[in-house]
Amino acid sequence: MEKVEKDIAQIKKDTNDLLKDIGPGVITGAADDDPSGIATYSQTGAQFGYGQLWTSIFMLPFQIAVQEACARIGAVSGKGIAAVIKDNYSKKILYLTVILIIIANTINIGADIGAMAAATKLIIPVNFALLTIFFTVVMLTLEIFTSYKVYSKILKWLSLSLLSYLVTVFIIQQPWGDLLKATFLPHIEFSFQFFFIITGVLGTTISPYMFFWQASQETEEERQLKMLRTKHKPYISHKFIKNLRVDNFVGMLASEIGTWSVIVVAATVLNSHGITNINTAADAAKALEPLVHTFPDAGLAAKFIFAVGIVGLGLLSVPVLAGSAAYALSDAFNWKAGLNLKLKRAHGFYGVITIATLIGLLINFIGIDPMRALVITAVINGVVAVPLILIIAVIAGNKKIMGAYASKWLSKTFVWLTFIFMAIAVAVMLYTLIPR
């Protein structure tokens, strides 16, 4: 009996230790499957069936490598990526980096806010414009007036929204042979639409905002643990880097499981029933009807679950998008930055968050369909990610900046391959646009 109690105590201790180690990587991975991601994965499943399912497995090692490099840059330097660029490279590279991240993030914010409003409208007949304003106010209030410690806990719990898709995968009857084959064997079609969507899938999975957010959040963690020292790099141990990698791996794995689940559900439920294009939130919500098929009104129940998921993921991702842009601009101009700071101590940082979110809100009033905007946003992210990954690869491998923690051959290989594959996808997409 005493041995059993000791074993239980050890399991609890191990679980608590694991939960403590889980932080920026898990939050970043969860924010990766934002409304833009859900829309893009749903669209590829509806349009191409299982044809692009292999991307979820294919992208995992590349996503892990890029995000680990970003996290390591933040942890080793004690600074965000923009600050590292400012200290070691030209102003042209710095300004290019900041401009790219602000443009991509602001567009992404607008698309996500619109998706949250459109999803909510499925179950609550409230004016679309009022809903966008409501969600904007809620998110700005949370990010500006909630402490980092409390806010990070909220972010972790919101990541559970994706479970509805994973559960649906195992509720519906699947052609498991075809599904597993499509998961591990790449399928390519040389058409603009195929590479347009695949660029979106890559862009919404390996996203620019994730690079800056995770690096900056590692410094937030170090600040919480009092590891940052004035004018010196933080003291970090091999154990700290190991925990960082575990956190990153768990977050990215969860992200790709979410990606795989959404594509499978959309392919099985929508594509197999002739729905090959998602034009509205209601179209996307139909993918979840098998989850609630026993309900008297399965359509309404599916819309409710879809709305809860989109709103939850939006509440998670929009502050991450705005925050990563704020970190980048603050690092570039030496403003005080950090979610741990009060508004009066970081006017510039919270000002960028507010302005980026408000501009994103205004994007919803120019007449673009919310679901279409999400997919276009993912493609923009895919294009913008290419030069940013190049910069990250150079920084992470620079021994002058990273010291003993500069990228080794395995990390270098996967980060550079990520750059090459994403550049090829963008180039082929643009090539297919050339009239023949």
Secondary structure, DSSP 4 states (H G I P E B T S, - for coil): -HHHHHHHHHHHHHHHHHHHH-SHHHHHHHHHS-HHHHHHHHHHHHHHTTTTTHHHHHHHHHHHHHHHHHHHHHHHHSS-HHHHHHHHS-HHHHHHHHHHHHHHHHHHHHHHHHHHHHHHHTTS---HHHHHHHHHHHHHHHHHHS-HHHHHHHHHHHGGGGHHHHHHHHHS---HHHHHHHHHS-----SHHHHHHHHHHHHHHS-HHHHHHHHHHHHHHHHHTT--BTTBPPP--HHHHHHHHHHHHHHHHHHHHHHHHHHHHIIIIIGGGT-----SHHHHHGGGGGGGTTSTTHHHHHHHHHHHHHHHHHHHHHHHHHHHHHHHHHHHTT----TTS-GGG-HHHHHHHHHHHHHHHHHTTS---HHHHHHHHHHHHHHHHHHHHHHHHHHHT-HHHHGGGS--HHHHHHHHHHHHHHHHHHHHHHHTTS--
